[in-house]
């Protein structure tokens, strides 16, 4: 003998899809977090007598592309830890963007501001040495992300005014 069910089953509401740019930024943030984590690991674990040979060189080029090499000369002991923390923050931002969380907007703005500052620092320090402007692509992307997050569509989606 079975008991009658008096309540309706609870079904989770489906979250409306967000803007495509937020989804793309979430995917890129997850990818950036994975790449930065890889760079932090290969720079922390010495696999060869020289860091610029093998996986360490790949990690260095990842850092160069993101524009975070400028911090290395000012924070040499904390550099790898800073990269791993940034990787974790990028992974969290990617998850927050994809799920439409309010805190993801603040984290995205903060990561973009860190990206702008580090890219400017890297461009200034490397230009003084006569090298090219390797951080300019990272600077352009960080500025574009800042501009997009100040737009109404991104704020409305991430702050829940849908």
N, C-alpha and C positions, 0 to 999 in steps of 0.2 A: 504494500500500500504506500502510495507516495503522498507527500504533502503538497497542497496547492501553492503555487508561487503567486504572491500578492504584489510583488514589485517588478518593475520593468528592469531589464538588464541595462547596466550602465555602459554606454558606448562613448568612447572618447571623441570629442569634436575634432574634426580635421582642421589643421591650421591652414589658412589661405596662403597660397604661394606668394612669396615676396617678389620684389623687383628682380629682374634677371641680373642686374649689375651687383646686387647684394649677394646673390647666389654665386656669381663668378668670383667676387671678392672673398667669399667664404672658402671657395675651393683654392684660390691662390694663397690665402692665409694658411690653410692646412698644408699646402705644398711648401710654402716658405718655412713653416714650422718644422717640417720633416727635413728640409735641406739644411736649415740652421742647426738642427739637432745632429745631423750627420757631420756637419762642419765642426761643431763643438767636440764631438767624440773623436774625430780623426786628428784634431789639433791637440786634444788632451792625452791621447794614447800615443806614445812615440813608437812608430812602427819601423823606423829607420833611423840611422844616426843623424840624418838631416831632415828637418821638417819640410823642406822644399822639394822633397823627392817622394813620389808615391802619393798616398792618400792625403797627406798633409797639404800638398800642392792643390788638390781638388778643394779641400776645405778653405784654403786661402783664397782661391778664385771665387768661391761662393761668397765669402766675406767681402771680397772686393766688389762683386756685383751688387750686393745689398748696400754697400757704402759703410760698412762697420769696421773697416780696417783702420780708419783714423783714430779710433779709440785705443788701438793696440799700443801705440807709443806713449799714451798718457796713463793707461791702466794695464801695465803688462802682467801683473800677477792676478788680477781679477778678470782678465779678458775672456778666458774660456768659460768661466762661471757666468759672466754677463751674456755670452752668446747662448748658453744653455737656458738661462732664464728668459731671454728673448724668444727662443724657440718654443718654450712652454707657453708664453704669452700669445705667440702667433697661433699655436694650436688651439688655445682657448678662444681666441678671437674668431677663428674659423668656425668652431662649433657654435659660438654665439651668433655669428652672422647667419649661418644656415638654419638655426632654430629661431631667429628673430628676437633675441634677448635684448633687453634695454641696456644692460651693462656692456654689451658688445660695441655699442656706439662710443661710449667713453673709452673703452680699451682700444678701439680702432683709431680714435683721434689721438690717444696717447702714443700708440705705436707709430702713427704717421708723423707726429711731431719729433719723436726720437729718430725716425728715419731722415727727416729733413735736417735735424741738427747734426747727425753723424755724417750725412752726405756732404753737407757744407764743410764740416771739419776735415773730412777726407779730401775734398777737392782743394781746400786751402793748403793743407799740409803737403799733399802730393804735388801740387802745382809749384810750390816753392822748390821742390827737388828737381823740377824739370820733367816730371812724368806727365802722362796724359790725364785727362779728366775722366777717370774711370767711374766715379761716383755720380756722374750727371744722369745716367738712366735711372738710378735709384732715387735721385732727387726729384726727377720729373714724375715718377710713379707716386712718390710720397705726397707731392703737392697735389696731384690729381685726386688722390684718395681723400686728402683734406678738403678739397673743393667739393667733391661728391658728398661727403658726409655733412657738409653744411647746407646742402640742398634739402628742400622740404620733403621730397619723396623718401629719402633715406631716413630722415628723422621721424617721419610719420610711421614708417614701417617698423622701425626699431623701438619706438616709444609706444607702440600699440594703438595709435589713433587710426584704425583701419575702418 
